Structures are given as C-alpha cells and as structure tokens.
Amino acid sequence: MRLAIRQALLARGKTGFNPIVGCIIVKNGKIVSSGFHKEFGGPHAEAVALKAAGDRAIGAAMFITLEPCSYYGKTPPCANLIVRSGIKEVFCACLDPNPLNSGKGIAVLKNSGIKISLGILRRQAQALNRDFFRRMKAKTPFVSLKLAQSLDGKIATKTGDSKWISSQGSRAFSHGLRYNHDAVMVGIGTVLKDDPLLNVRIQIGSSSKKPRQPVKIIIDSGLRTPVRSRLLSRHSPGKTIIAASQGASIAREKALSKKGACIIRAGLDRKRVDLCILMEQLMQKGINSILVEGGSEIAASMLESGLVRKLYSFICPIIIGGRSAVGAVGGIGAGKVKDAMRLYNIKVRGLGRDFLVEADVYRNN
C-alpha cells in the first residue's frame, strides 16, 4: 500500500478536482504492474494498472489507495473492470467520500466474490486527498493560509515594504504550495500595493513540462483591481476570479471581464463579500483547495470565518519593530487568550535561515 501511495503522489497537481489515486497489482508475491490517475478525464489508476498487467491480473491481488468507482463518469466504472479482470483480492485503503460512490464500489466487488481488505494505511491515503475529502464532507474547499513574518510577527514595515522578509528557500517552498493548490487567494490591498503575479515560476519535480498554474482569486468588494494589473496580463497565465460585492460597479465589471477576469458576486451585502458563500461558489467551479497568501486583513477574515484548515507560517530571523508596522493577522482579534485560535498537529522545520511552522487550525470554543 505504501507503494500505491507513492504512485498516487506522482499525479499531484495534475488531476484537477479529481482525487489522486495509486494502484499496485501483486501476484505470487511479486509486483505485476502499477498505475496512477495521471490527469483529469484520463483513465483511473485501476484501469492503467490492469491494462499493464493484462492476463497476469487473473488470480492476482490489487492494492488501491481509494475505493474504485462504481458509476459512469468521464470513464467507465473501475469496479466492473476489476471484476472482469479476474482479480481475486482487493486491498483498499479508504472508502470514497463521494456519496455517489461511497461503499458502492466495494459492494460491487464483494457481490462478485472478490475478497476485500479495507483500511490499510487509511489515514495516509486520506491525507493524499484532504481537499477532496473536505469538499465532499463539508461542501467547501480546503483552505490553507500562508504567512511570512518577522520574529516579532510583522509582514511589512511601517512604510509597507515587505521584500523580502523570507529567504529564497522559503519562497521556493511557497511556489510548491501554489502548485499543490487549485487556487491562490489575496485581498485587493495586496494587488494594489504589490501588483503580484501569483503564478508558479519554478520547476516542480523532474518533468520538463511547464508547471500547472493555480487559479488566481482576488477579494475585491468594490472592483478596484486595475485593468492593467499583471494578474490580467500574459505574464500571469491561468484564470483570474475576482470576488465582488453586490454593490460593485457594473462598468468596472465589464472592463475587467474584457481583460479575461471572471467576476463573482458573492452574497447579498452591497459592500462586502460573504466569504462562506464565496467558498460554495468556488467549489461549484471545481476548486477543491485554496492557498491564502495575503494580506493581514484577508488572513483575519478567513480565520474569523472558520474557513482556514491549514497554516504555513514562515518565521524569519529579523526584527522589524514599530507600532505601525503591519502585523501578520489583522481584524479585531481575540479579547481574551482563552478565545484565541488554537493550533494542533504542529510541525517545525528549518528552511535555509527561516523556520516553517506547519499546523492544523481550529477555534477553541
């Protein structure tokens, strides 16, 4: 199963809003074939492994990281394919959280006389597709928050300068985070101050292909995004979504739409974007995971809305100081320490001269 998980990881960032899945076929104690779901709309891991195995699949065992599908989508049901192949035993790490399939793929196999072993390395297999599992269960994308801050918790000086607080190694890691999320989100303040590209500009892995670019999402209640923003230029490939309030200018919407931006009116408020409603709308567009990058107010809004599940905080060994320097998280903040947001499953590692704190997020109430 560990080999199947490694197979699944080969597809990271390539399957769109589909889960990444790996498969290994074993016969007489030897690996016969392997496969993974290579791209959205392409053959599933089971189909790839079975095609490579051919007749050797008869009487063999299959190790699969996620329950085989039992319904027709962009490809035929994998459960039926496994039954026809002559596989005698299936080791499945975890059930599919999709209600269209959950438990049904396993039932097809059992009813055909195939022996089933369920739950091997379940947590590791679920971790492969945490955004997919969250979308299916909570109906919202998996949201990660990235912060790059000084030792005293600042993300910019009193003049707004922030380049560069983090080291080159941390910035390279951040590009990897972008690559592994479906979308990158910032607030309008970041766009106006930094005019960012929000794309992946380093090579990911050993592939010679250009890296997949995340969708760019701007929280811009009043549609103040400049039409000449680099996010809307050829220098920043990929789709740009601008989330606006109901009261934002129709003329501005038309101007930005002409530049290729997709405008979403999120919520009923004429002045503010409803982030929870926006998450539902983004999920409907196939966005499973979002990396929130800046600035302090959008970080606070996402945290206060209870939408952030993962934190990546780069702690850099500099002290900026100053009462008016920008803190990592804005907003109102907790009135008492007992009301502060808590972190768990904390991991700390060095990245060049910086430290990365990686943790899960929850509210203590």
Secondary structure, DSSP 8 states (H G I E B T S, - for coil): -HHHHHHHHTTTTSSTTS---EEEEEETTEEEEEEE--STTS--HHHHHHHHHGGGGTT-EEEESS----S-SSS--HHHHHHHHT--EEEES-----TTTTTHHHHHHHHTT-EEEE-TTHHHHHHHTHHHHHHHHHSS-EEEEEEEEETTSEEE-TT---TTSS-HHHHHHHHHHHHTSSEEEEEHHHHHHH----S--S--SS--S-----EEEEE-TT----TT-GGGSTTS-S-EEEEE-TTS-HHHHHHHHHTT-EEEE-SS-SSS--HHHHHHHHHHTT--EEEEEE-HHHHHHHHHTT-EEEEEEEEES-----TTSEESS-SS--SSGGGSEEEEEEEEEEETTEEEEEEEEEE--
